[in-house]
Amino acid sequence: DAPWGLGWALGGSRVWNEFGDLISARTFGHAGASGTVEWADPETGLICVILTNRPLSVNNGRFLRLISNAVAASVDR
């Protein structure tokens, strides 16, 4: 349930995915326990970096997923 690709979490992971719901299956990145998330979507060319101090343990990372969805939705495909 937690696939990795060369050190990066993959978009299809159900464990390490704070990348939101609007990314492609090819997305890869990293989420940190201190409230950071970075991901890149090769299909859209979009890169997202979010730096907060809101730990992932607060609402199980929902805040980062909401921001990731807003970033992904803002791109005209």
C-alpha positions as CSV (number, residue, x, y, z in Angstrom):
1,D,0.0,0.0,0.0
2,A,3.0,2.3,0.1
3,P,4.8,2.1,-3.3
4,W,8.1,4.1,-3.6
5,G,10.0,5.1,-6.7
6,L,13.7,5.9,-6.3
7,G,13.1,7.4,-2.9
8,W,9.9,9.3,-3.8
9,A,6.3,8.4,-2.7
10,L,4.2,7.6,-5.7
11,G,0.8,9.2,-6.4
12,G,-1.0,5.8,-6.1
13,S,0.1,5.2,-2.6
14,R,-2.6,5.1,0.0
15,V,-0.2,5.6,2.9
16,W,2.2,8.5,2.0
17,N,-0.1,10.5,-0.3
18,E,-0.8,14.0,0.7
19,F,-0.9,15.0,-2.9
20,G,-4.6,15.4,-3.2
21,D,-7.1,13.7,-5.6
22,L,-6.5,15.7,-8.8
23,I,-3.1,14.5,-9.7
24,S,-2.1,11.9,-12.3
25,A,-1.1,8.4,-11.4
26,R,2.5,9.2,-12.4
27,T,2.9,11.9,-9.7
28,F,5.7,11.5,-7.3
29,G,6.8,13.4,-4.2
30,H,7.3,13.6,-0.5
31,A,5.3,14.5,2.6
32,G,7.0,15.4,5.8
33,A,5.6,14.9,9.3
34,S,6.2,18.6,10.1
35,G,3.6,19.8,7.5
36,T,5.4,19.9,4.2
37,V,4.5,18.3,0.9
38,E,6.3,18.4,-2.4
39,W,5.1,16.7,-5.6
40,A,5.6,16.8,-9.3
41,D,3.1,15.6,-11.9
42,P,4.9,14.6,-15.2
43,E,1.6,14.5,-17.1
44,T,0.8,18.2,-16.5
45,G,4.3,19.5,-15.8
46,L,3.1,20.9,-12.5
47,I,5.3,21.1,-9.5
48,C,3.9,21.9,-6.0
49,V,5.8,22.7,-2.8
50,I,3.9,23.5,0.4
51,L,5.7,24.4,3.6
52,T,3.7,24.7,6.8
53,N,4.2,24.0,10.4
54,R,0.9,22.1,10.8
55,P,1.9,18.5,11.5
56,L,0.4,15.7,9.4
57,S,-1.1,14.3,12.6
58,V,-3.6,17.2,12.6
59,N,-6.7,15.9,10.7
60,N,-4.6,13.2,9.1
61,G,-3.0,15.6,6.6
62,R,-6.3,16.9,5.2
63,F,-5.0,20.5,5.1
64,L,-2.2,19.6,2.7
65,R,-4.5,17.5,0.5
66,L,-6.9,20.5,0.2
67,I,-4.1,22.8,-0.8
68,S,-2.7,20.3,-3.2
69,N,-6.2,20.0,-4.8
70,A,-6.4,23.8,-5.1
71,V,-3.0,23.9,-6.8
72,A,-3.9,21.1,-9.2
73,A,-7.3,22.6,-10.0
74,S,-5.8,26.0,-10.8
75,V,-4.0,24.7,-13.9
76,D,-5.8,24.9,-17.3
77,R,-5.3,21.5,-18.9
